[in-house]
Amino acid sequence: MGGVVALTGATGFIGSAIARKLVKEGWRVRALIRAPLRRVRLEGISIQWVHGTLENIEHLDSLVGDADAVVHCAAAIRGITDADFYPANVEAVSRLAQIAALRSPAPRFLLISSLAAREPNLSAYAASKRMGEIALSQMAGGFAWTVLRPPAVYGPGDRALLPLFRLMGHGIAPLLGRNDARFSLLYVEDLAEAVIKWLVSESRERRVFELDDGHPRGYSWCQVAETFERLRGKPAFRFHVSELPMNVAAKLNQIAASLIGYAPMFTPGKVREIRHPDWVCDNSMFCQAANWTPRVCLEEGLRATLGFMASGVAGRQTLQDGRIRDRK
Ligand SMILES: NC(=O)c1ccc[n+]([C@@H]2O[C@H](COP(=O)([O-])OP(=O)(O)OC[C@H]3O[C@@H](n4cnc5c(N)ncnc54)[C@H](OP(=O)(O)O)[C@@H]3O)[C@@H](O)[C@H]2O)c1
């Protein structure tokens, strides 16, 4: 096993989990970094850093080098308009795929897309992720590419879902979608394991795979609230939030972002994504193709993510690298 993996997005939430897992499993990781301070998540991990950005073709050329595989995880996940997402999520995919396709032999190419790409009309982010997938399939010439579409990913180090999960951990459970809405989830270590399984698999299928934690038909908002209640050992204050206040809050956040100059996560587009009724994955094709099995259920993943909150009832067990260990 082993070889060189060129990785983008290693300084982010998911990319850092992938980088740690790769190094642990004996792969040599060459990773793109645009701000030196951002390597803090991977302090002490043996990584060859390539300083640069997705916009610079020479930086990407150095990154790909003689790699056996390219794992492209970087993306813009915050923003408002197409222009905020297109350069990182579409143009950079083309650029990187073009560089990889010109190598001989060409490295295998894995794009971490998003389940959002299934519904490109919902938001500029979703549209950009779909267009990134299309860009890869069009640019990739004769080489082996795969697209993974994870649903919402959570775990230690996540910043997107953490505020909501913390609130639920404190017993306040806003139900942000319709009663009949269902969505899949995936623990970050299971996604990192999926990347390893893809690397060692013989699969050369050029296709898009969905993957999730395998919970049948995903979750409803009530089921997520119930999971928190089990972890806390007491009921939560549950309440439905309708679309209007969410849209008002998202619009205000968008205006504040434009005035102050930050890239917002919570926008009207994100509200449309959150309120979409069907984000359920079918992971059977990927499980079969890569011999991957998700190991972490929601309750276990939340214990690992919010360990200190769950120290009472749920404190009997802790998760390390996706394995459940009994605490003595
Ligand atoms: N989080 C989820 O729930 C979720 C669900 C489905 C799919 N995904 C996908 O998973 C991937 C990773 O998401 P994440 O949640 O880990 O996001 P994240 O924490 O924001 O990480 C994004 C990464 O991309 C890098 N990046 C962005 N623009 C760049 C540029 N122009 N040049 C170089 N690097 C750039 C960032 O670098 P800096 O550290 O320098 O900012 C960071 O390393 C994305 O493709 C996302 O679409 C995420």
PDBQT file of the ligand as one rigid body, heavy atoms in Angstrom, charges set to zero:
ROOT
HETATM    1  N1  LIG A 401     -18.699  20.065   5.268  1.00  0.00    +0.000 N 
HETATM    2  C1  LIG A 401     -19.700  19.417   4.699  1.00  0.00    +0.000 C 
HETATM    3  O1  LIG A 401     -20.732  19.139   5.331  1.00  0.00    +0.000 OA
HETATM    4  C2  LIG A 401     -19.599  18.981   3.263  1.00  0.00    +0.000 A 
HETATM    5  C3  LIG A 401     -20.623  18.198   2.724  1.00  0.00    +0.000 A 
HETATM    6  C4  LIG A 401     -20.524  17.754   1.410  1.00  0.00    +0.000 A 
HETATM    7  C5  LIG A 401     -19.430  18.096   0.647  1.00  0.00    +0.000 A 
HETATM    8  N2  LIG A 401     -18.461  18.890   1.186  1.00  0.00    +0.000 N 
HETATM    9  C6  LIG A 401     -17.294  19.203   0.327  1.00  0.00    +0.000 C 
HETATM   10  O2  LIG A 401     -16.133  18.800   1.026  1.00  0.00    +0.000 OA
HETATM   11  C7  LIG A 401     -15.052  19.640   0.676  1.00  0.00    +0.000 C 
HETATM   12  C8  LIG A 401     -14.389  20.210   1.911  1.00  0.00    +0.000 C 
HETATM   13  O3  LIG A 401     -15.339  20.955   2.655  1.00  0.00    +0.000 OA
HETATM   14  P1  LIG A 401     -15.012  21.460   4.149  1.00  0.00    +0.000 P 
HETATM   15  O4  LIG A 401     -16.294  21.438   4.891  1.00  0.00    +0.000 OA
HETATM   16  O5  LIG A 401     -13.839  20.745   4.694  1.00  0.00    +0.000 OA
HETATM   17  O6  LIG A 401     -14.639  22.997   3.862  1.00  0.00    +0.000 OA
HETATM   18  P2  LIG A 401     -13.531  23.920   4.553  1.00  0.00    +0.000 P 
HETATM   19  O7  LIG A 401     -13.276  23.512   5.949  1.00  0.00    +0.000 OA
HETATM   20  O8  LIG A 401     -13.959  25.328   4.284  1.00  0.00    +0.000 OA
HETATM   21  O9  LIG A 401     -12.224  23.626   3.689  1.00  0.00    +0.000 OA
HETATM   22  C9  LIG A 401     -12.090  24.126   2.384  1.00  0.00    +0.000 C 
HETATM   23  C10 LIG A 401     -10.655  23.904   1.954  1.00  0.00    +0.000 C 
HETATM   24  O10 LIG A 401     -10.480  24.401   0.614  1.00  0.00    +0.000 OA
HETATM   25  C11 LIG A 401      -9.357  25.300   0.595  1.00  0.00    +0.000 C 
HETATM   26  N3  LIG A 401      -9.527  26.309  -0.438  1.00  0.00    +0.000 N 
HETATM   27  C12 LIG A 401     -10.646  27.005  -0.739  1.00  0.00    +0.000 A 
HETATM   28  N4  LIG A 401     -10.391  27.858  -1.743  1.00  0.00    +0.000 NA
HETATM   29  C13 LIG A 401      -9.078  27.696  -2.072  1.00  0.00    +0.000 A 
HETATM   30  C14 LIG A 401      -8.211  28.301  -3.037  1.00  0.00    +0.000 A 
HETATM   31  N5  LIG A 401      -8.656  29.262  -3.853  1.00  0.00    +0.000 N 
HETATM   32  N6  LIG A 401      -6.921  27.887  -3.099  1.00  0.00    +0.000 NA
HETATM   33  C15 LIG A 401      -6.461  26.937  -2.257  1.00  0.00    +0.000 A 
HETATM   34  N7  LIG A 401      -7.230  26.324  -1.325  1.00  0.00    +0.000 NA
HETATM   35  C16 LIG A 401      -8.529  26.710  -1.234  1.00  0.00    +0.000 A 
HETATM   36  C17 LIG A 401      -9.364  25.902   1.993  1.00  0.00    +0.000 C 
HETATM   37  O11 LIG A 401      -8.106  26.518   2.253  1.00  0.00    +0.000 OA
HETATM   38  P3  LIG A 401      -7.930  27.536   3.491  1.00  0.00    +0.000 P 
HETATM   39  O12 LIG A 401      -7.708  26.681   4.703  1.00  0.00    +0.000 OA
HETATM   40  O13 LIG A 401      -6.722  28.321   3.116  1.00  0.00    +0.000 OA
HETATM   41  O14 LIG A 401      -9.180  28.349   3.575  1.00  0.00    +0.000 OA
HETATM   42  C18 LIG A 401      -9.634  24.655   2.824  1.00  0.00    +0.000 C 
HETATM   43  O15 LIG A 401      -8.477  23.877   2.947  1.00  0.00    +0.000 OA
HETATM   44  C19 LIG A 401     -15.620  20.706  -0.265  1.00  0.00    +0.000 C 
HETATM   45  O16 LIG A 401     -15.394  20.282  -1.590  1.00  0.00    +0.000 OA
HETATM   46  C20 LIG A 401     -17.109  20.675   0.035  1.00  0.00    +0.000 C 
HETATM   47  O17 LIG A 401     -17.861  21.093  -1.075  1.00  0.00    +0.000 OA
HETATM   48  C21 LIG A 401     -18.510  19.343   2.463  1.00  0.00    +0.000 A 
ENDROOT
TORSDOF 0
